[in-house]
Amino acid sequence: MQIDIGIPEAERAKIAEGLTRVLADTYTLYLKTHNYHWNMTGPMFNTLHTMFEVQYNELWMAVDEIAERIRSLGEYAPGSYAAYADLTSIEEDAGVPKAEAMLANLVKGHEAVARTARAVFPLAEEASDEPTADLLTQRMQASEKTAWMLRSMLET
């Protein structure tokens, strides 16, 4: 069926393509955060284990919202590790880092999500795609706040 939501097909496709990068970054960061939750050790175990659980749950909900927005725009959402690996700007870990490195890596990951979302925002704005603009704003806000909180834990 034809989609008639007031955004031309070409613009919807461009926006959805940008959202696939946001989805890939968000999913990759979700996986990294969940991995850190599972593999946390050391004196900060309880604090970071619990904090990472809150963060990966928030990211999981965001992944679903982003994928559903891509579908609402008439495109298919990527759903494989290979696709995410090609689309993401977040680096994978070689092993299991120590707690401080985990925090620093997650700061970088949240900053990457914010940058990717910010880069897609003008496409949504130009197309008067308020639902996507709102989704991107929420993603930037959540990632920027989480990055700040994680950075604060690294200050001495």
C-alpha positions in Angstrom: 0.0 0.0 0.0 1.1 3.5 -0.7 2.3 5.6 2.2 0.8 9.1 2.3 2.0 10.8 5.5 3.0 14.1 4.0 6.7 13.2 3.5 7.7 12.3 -0.1 9.2 8.8 -0.6 12.7 10.0 -1.4 12.9 12.1 1.8 11.4 9.2 3.8 14.1 6.9 2.4 16.9 9.4 3.3 15.6 9.8 6.8 15.2 6.0 7.3 18.8 5.5 6.0 20.0 7.9 8.6 18.0 6.2 11.3 19.6 2.9 10.4 22.9 4.4 11.5 21.3 5.6 14.8 19.8 2.1 15.2 23.2 0.4 14.6 25.0 2.7 17.1 22.3 2.3 19.7 22.2 -1.5 19.3 26.0 -1.8 19.4 26.1 0.4 22.5 23.3 -1.7 24.1 25.3 -4.9 23.4 28.5 -3.3 24.8 26.7 -2.1 28.0 25.0 -5.5 28.5 28.4 -7.2 28.1 29.9 -4.9 30.7 27.0 -5.6 33.1 27.7 -9.3 32.8 31.5 -9.1 33.0 32.0 -6.4 35.7 34.5 -7.2 38.4 36.2 -5.2 41.2 35.3 -2.9 44.0 32.7 -1.0 42.0 30.9 -4.2 41.0 27.5 -3.6 42.6 27.3 0.1 41.6 28.3 -0.4 38.0 26.5 -3.7 37.5 23.3 -2.1 38.6 23.9 1.2 36.7 24.7 -0.7 33.5 21.5 -2.7 33.8 19.5 0.5 33.9 21.4 1.8 30.9 21.1 -1.3 28.7 17.4 -1.4 29.5 16.9 2.2 28.3 19.0 1.4 25.2 16.9 -1.7 24.5 13.7 0.4 24.5 15.3 2.9 22.2 16.3 0.3 19.7 12.7 -0.8 19.4 11.5 2.8 18.9 14.1 3.6 16.3 13.4 0.4 14.3 9.6 1.0 14.5 10.1 4.6 13.2 12.1 3.2 10.2 9.2 0.9 9.5 6.7 3.7 9.8 8.7 5.5 7.1 8.2 2.6 4.8 11.7 1.0 5.0 13.0 -2.2 6.6 15.1 -1.9 9.7 18.4 -3.8 9.7 18.4 -6.6 12.2 21.7 -8.6 11.9 25.1 -8.3 13.5 26.7 -8.0 10.1 24.4 -5.0 9.2 25.1 -3.3 12.5 28.8 -3.9 12.1 28.7 -2.2 8.7 26.6 0.7 9.9 27.9 1.5 13.4 30.5 4.1 14.4 31.1 2.4 17.7 34.2 0.3 18.1 34.1 -3.2 19.5 36.2 -4.3 22.5 39.0 -6.7 21.9 38.4 -8.3 25.4 36.9 -7.4 28.7 38.2 -4.1 29.9 38.7 -3.0 33.5 35.9 -0.9 35.1 37.5 2.5 34.4 38.0 1.6 30.7 34.4 0.4 30.5 33.2 3.8 31.8 35.4 5.6 29.3 34.3 3.3 26.4 30.6 3.9 27.3 31.2 7.7 27.3 32.6 7.4 23.8 29.7 5.2 22.8 27.0 7.6 24.1 28.8 10.5 22.5 28.8 8.6 19.2 25.1 8.0 19.4 24.5 11.7 20.1 26.7 12.7 17.1 24.9 10.2 14.8 21.5 11.4 15.9 22.5 15.0 15.5 23.7 14.4 12.0 20.4 12.9 10.9 18.3 15.6 12.6 18.5 18.1 9.7 17.0 15.6 7.3 14.0 15.2 9.6 13.7 18.9 10.2 13.8 19.7 6.5 11.0 17.2 5.8 8.9 18.5 8.7 9.1 15.0 10.2 8.4 15.9 13.7 8.1 12.3 15.0 11.6 11.5 13.8 12.9 14.8 15.1 11.4 14.0 18.5 12.9 10.6 18.5 16.3 12.0 17.7 16.0 14.7 20.3 15.2 12.0 22.9 18.1 9.9 21.8 20.5 12.9 22.0 19.2 13.9 25.4 19.5 10.4 26.9 22.9 9.8 25.5 24.3 13.2 26.4 23.0 12.8 30.0 24.4 9.3 30.3 27.8 10.4 28.9 27.9 13.2 31.5 27.1 10.8 34.4 29.7 8.3 33.2 32.3 11.0 32.8 31.6 12.2 36.3 32.5 8.8 37.6 35.9 9.1 36.0 36.8 12.4 37.6 39.3 12.3 40.4 
